[in-house]
Amino acid sequence: MVTKNIQGIDVPEIGLGTFKLIGKECEQIVKLALNLGYRHIDTAQEYKNEREIGEAIKHAHIPREELFLTTKISLLNMEADDVIKSTERSLQDLDVPYLDLLLIHWPNPDVDIEQTIEAMLSIRDQGKALNIGVSNFPMKHLKEVNDELAAPIFCNQVEYHANLGQFDLLDYAAENDLMVTAYSPLGQGKVLEEPLIKELALKYDKTPAQIALRWLIEQEQVVVIPKASNKAHLEENMDIYDFVLEDDDFYAIDELPKDQRIVTPDFAPDWDAV
């Protein structure tokens, strides 16, 4: 498994996103992914699948230290006591002694972010989360926790794909050695219909998904967590290491319009806040 080194920690570049994977399907897909060589699994309290992921990990017989496991604190669990209690439940459901990464899932303007961070640091100091970070944080919010609060942020997980830019975040991440985890890296399928991506797939004898994922992992600080729900897609998403995009092709994808945001819930922050 190819990794990126972030703050001295090796993180597998290709992970498995598990949003909307539930019940037995989730358990079976995660176990299959682990058996195929995946070592990076991403979940969240909101996904309601931590217990199934725990079962998959247990039955795959992968040593805990070989995994990079992330979960995310629900928007409704950001008060200090709730952070601690909900994380304990996550650890119980996942049946692991610690998380590699604990993230705030979404900014919550109704809760003092400082108390949330302090609770997360308490969890980290107990060895129950090795790293902490955020998800869906615009630059303004990220700078607030990383710069103003001086919190030891490891990662910002965001929607990022060939049709949505995150260039300011990438610059900041490179300067501060932060990981950028790209969720919905295929734009929930829309990127696969992009004419340039399809053209490059023919050129490199790869699938559009492989072109889109390759473009992402060739960027500093970026790891990807595509969701997959069958063996063929799990294998396809990992099979991106036998080619490299030529510079002109890489920059051509860079130049695609980057304004197609897909994940826009009612509680989303102001994405342009800087």
PEWO-V529317 format. One record per backbone hydrogen bond with DSSP energy under -1.0 kcal/mol. NH is the residue of the N-H (numbers start at 1). CO is the residue of the C=O. E is the energy in kcal/mol with one decimal. If there is no record, write none. Layout:
nh:NH co:CO e:E
nh:NH co:CO e:E
This chain:
nh:4 co:11 e:-2.5
nh:6 co:9 e:-2.9
nh:9 co:6 e:-2.3
nh:11 co:4 e:-2.8
nh:13 co:2 e:-2.7
nh:15 co:224 e:-3.0
nh:16 co:40 e:-2.4
nh:17 co:226 e:-1.5
nh:21 co:18 e:-2.2
nh:26 co:22 e:-1.4
nh:27 co:23 e:-1.9
nh:28 co:24 e:-2.7
nh:29 co:25 e:-2.7
nh:30 co:26 e:-2.6
nh:31 co:27 e:-2.2
nh:32 co:28 e:-2.3
nh:33 co:29 e:-2.8
nh:34 co:30 e:-2.5
nh:35 co:31 e:-2.2
nh:36 co:32 e:-1.6
nh:38 co:33 e:-2.6
nh:41 co:68 e:-2.1
nh:42 co:16 e:-2.5
nh:43 co:70 e:-2.2
nh:45 co:72 e:-2.3
nh:47 co:44 e:-1.0
nh:48 co:45 e:-1.1
nh:53 co:49 e:-2.2
nh:54 co:50 e:-2.4
nh:55 co:51 e:-2.0
nh:56 co:52 e:-2.2
nh:57 co:53 e:-2.6
nh:58 co:54 e:-2.3
nh:59 co:55 e:-2.4
nh:60 co:56 e:-1.5
nh:66 co:63 e:-2.1
nh:67 co:64 e:-1.7
nh:68 co:39 e:-3.0
nh:70 co:41 e:-2.4
nh:71 co:101 e:-1.8
nh:73 co:103 e:-3.6
nh:77 co:74 e:-2.0
nh:83 co:79 e:-2.6
nh:84 co:80 e:-1.9
nh:85 co:81 e:-2.7
nh:86 co:82 e:-2.8
nh:87 co:83 e:-1.9
nh:88 co:84 e:-2.0
nh:89 co:85 e:-1.9
nh:90 co:86 e:-2.3
nh:91 co:87 e:-2.5
nh:92 co:88 e:-2.1
nh:93 co:89 e:-3.0
nh:94 co:90 e:-2.8
nh:95 co:91 e:-1.1
nh:96 co:91 e:-1.6
nh:99 co:128 e:-2.0
nh:100 co:69 e:-1.7
nh:101 co:69 e:-1.8
nh:102 co:131 e:-2.2
nh:103 co:71 e:-2.2
nh:104 co:133 e:-1.5
nh:105 co:73 e:-2.0
nh:111 co:108 e:-1.8
nh:116 co:112 e:-1.3
nh:117 co:113 e:-2.5
nh:118 co:114 e:-2.4
nh:119 co:115 e:-2.0
nh:120 co:116 e:-2.1
nh:121 co:117 e:-2.6
nh:122 co:118 e:-1.8
nh:123 co:119 e:-1.9
nh:124 co:120 e:-2.4
nh:125 co:121 e:-2.8
nh:126 co:122 e:-1.2
nh:127 co:124 e:-2.0
nh:128 co:123 e:-2.1
nh:130 co:99 e:-2.8
nh:133 co:102 e:-2.0
nh:134 co:155 e:-2.6
nh:135 co:104 e:-1.3
nh:136 co:157 e:-3.2
nh:140 co:273 e:-2.0
nh:142 co:138 e:-2.6
nh:143 co:139 e:-2.8
nh:144 co:140 e:-1.5
nh:145 co:141 e:-1.8
nh:146 co:142 e:-2.8
nh:147 co:143 e:-2.3
nh:148 co:143 e:-1.8
nh:149 co:144 e:-1.9
nh:151 co:145 e:-2.7
nh:153 co:151 e:-2.5
nh:154 co:132 e:-2.5
nh:156 co:179 e:-2.3
nh:157 co:134 e:-2.1
nh:158 co:181 e:-2.3
nh:160 co:183 e:-1.8
nh:161 co:164 e:-1.1
nh:164 co:161 e:-2.1
nh:165 co:258 e:-1.5
nh:170 co:166 e:-2.3
nh:171 co:167 e:-2.2
nh:172 co:168 e:-2.2
nh:173 co:169 e:-2.9
nh:174 co:170 e:-2.3
nh:175 co:171 e:-2.0
nh:176 co:172 e:-1.8
nh:178 co:173 e:-2.1
nh:179 co:154 e:-3.0
nh:180 co:221 e:-2.8
nh:181 co:156 e:-1.3
nh:182 co:223 e:-3.1
nh:183 co:158 e:-2.6
nh:187 co:184 e:-2.4
nh:189 co:186 e:-1.0
nh:190 co:187 e:-2.0
nh:191 co:186 e:-1.6
nh:193 co:190 e:-1.5
nh:194 co:191 e:-1.6
nh:198 co:194 e:-2.3
nh:199 co:195 e:-2.5
nh:200 co:196 e:-2.6
nh:201 co:197 e:-1.9
nh:202 co:198 e:-1.6
nh:203 co:199 e:-1.9
nh:204 co:200 e:-2.6
nh:206 co:201 e:-2.4
nh:211 co:207 e:-1.9
nh:212 co:208 e:-2.5
nh:213 co:209 e:-2.4
nh:214 co:210 e:-2.2
nh:215 co:211 e:-2.3
nh:216 co:212 e:-1.2
nh:217 co:213 e:-2.4
nh:218 co:214 e:-1.5
nh:219 co:216 e:-1.7
nh:222 co:219 e:-1.5
nh:223 co:180 e:-2.3
nh:224 co:13 e:-3.0
nh:225 co:182 e:-2.0
nh:234 co:230 e:-2.1
nh:235 co:231 e:-2.6
nh:236 co:232 e:-2.5
nh:237 co:233 e:-2.5
nh:239 co:235 e:-1.3
nh:240 co:238 e:-1.9
nh:250 co:246 e:-2.8
nh:251 co:247 e:-2.7
nh:252 co:248 e:-1.4
nh:253 co:249 e:-1.8
nh:254 co:250 e:-1.9
nh:255 co:251 e:-1.7
nh:256 co:253 e:-1.4
nh:260 co:163 e:-2.9
nh:261 co:259 e:-1.1
nh:264 co:262 e:-1.0
nh:268 co:265 e:-1.9
nh:273 co:270 e:-2.0
